[in-house]
Amino acid sequence: MPDTTRQQVPPAWVTETMGPVSEAHRIRWGFTNESWLVTTRRRRKLVVTRMADSAAAHEVVQRGPAIHAALAAIGISTPVALAESSAPERAIVVSPFVSGQPGVERIGDAQGAAGLGRLVGRAWLALGRVETAGLDLDDLWARPNDLAAAARSWLVAAGWAVERPVGRQVSRRLQELPRLLAGRPPGFIHGDLVPANVLVDDEELSALLDLETVRLGERLLDAAWFRWIVRYHHPDVERAAWRGFASASGVDDTDPIVGPLLEILPAVRILEVLGQSTVGSEARQRWLDQLRACAAPSADRPAG
């Protein structure tokens, strides 16, 4: 939750969008977008987000209501963008404030991490029931050969920034991608199912946040991304978080198909991010660091 102990001065883009506000507090979630919790003069609490990509802002505003309805149908709440208040041409999205504790604040120890893992695992199962017809979702991740070709092109585009041993390791894994994905039915993917995008209230899921990366494809991406982000940012509790997720979701990382996919899919997602023209130089270095860590053999990673 934002620090509400003292008033903060919002940046000009917030007040230009919202007009005068009685309170404002920066919400320090993630590092790609910038979000502020504001209280309007009419005492309405709203979240104002400046996204890194204006095209993504347009997508959130345009597709948000349909995705919100599809998730509501399976019992998952999401804050839907307020089209009348948003300014997607300036990459700004406004949505209602949803109360709840960010999942990232619940993984300070193994017990909290396991509990969060179980909650996210149940959410992952529920997302498998989303009716995707009519949502106009990008389906690149549902086409194994095209996805592998795209990933190779993203790796080539990264060029000199990727050390040769890292590139070779990732390339070897990409060769296996079409075989591993062959015949697997696609489904709804959140795309960024990580602790920072989960709100928890009384041990239950309050809401899922940040839906700009939803797509159609291999659903294990969400499971793999959750495990990877916890492993990278919170290695001390990664095993506990993953045990909780696996126990609630039924995902078996010893399966000869599932196990390799859980390892390779985060690398593909990182390459996809690196392939976006909107990624700044500082963020690019962070994603390159993740790619290096992701490409390392499992035995070389710190144990959680």
Protein Blocks (a to p, Z undefined) as FASTA:
>chain_A
ZZfkbccdddfklmmmnopafbdcdddehjkbccdddddfkopacdddddfblklmmmmm
mmmmmmmmmmmmnopacddddfklmcfknopacddddedddfklmmmbmklmmmmmmmmm
mmmmmmmmpcfehnlpafklmmmklmmmmmmmmmmmnmmmlcfklmmmmmmmmmmmmmmm
gopacdddehiacfklpcceehiafbdchjllgccddfklmmmmmmmmmmmmmmmlmmmm
mmmmmmmnopafkbfklmmmmmmmmmmmmmmmmmpmklcfklmmmmmmmmmmmmpcfklp
ccZZ
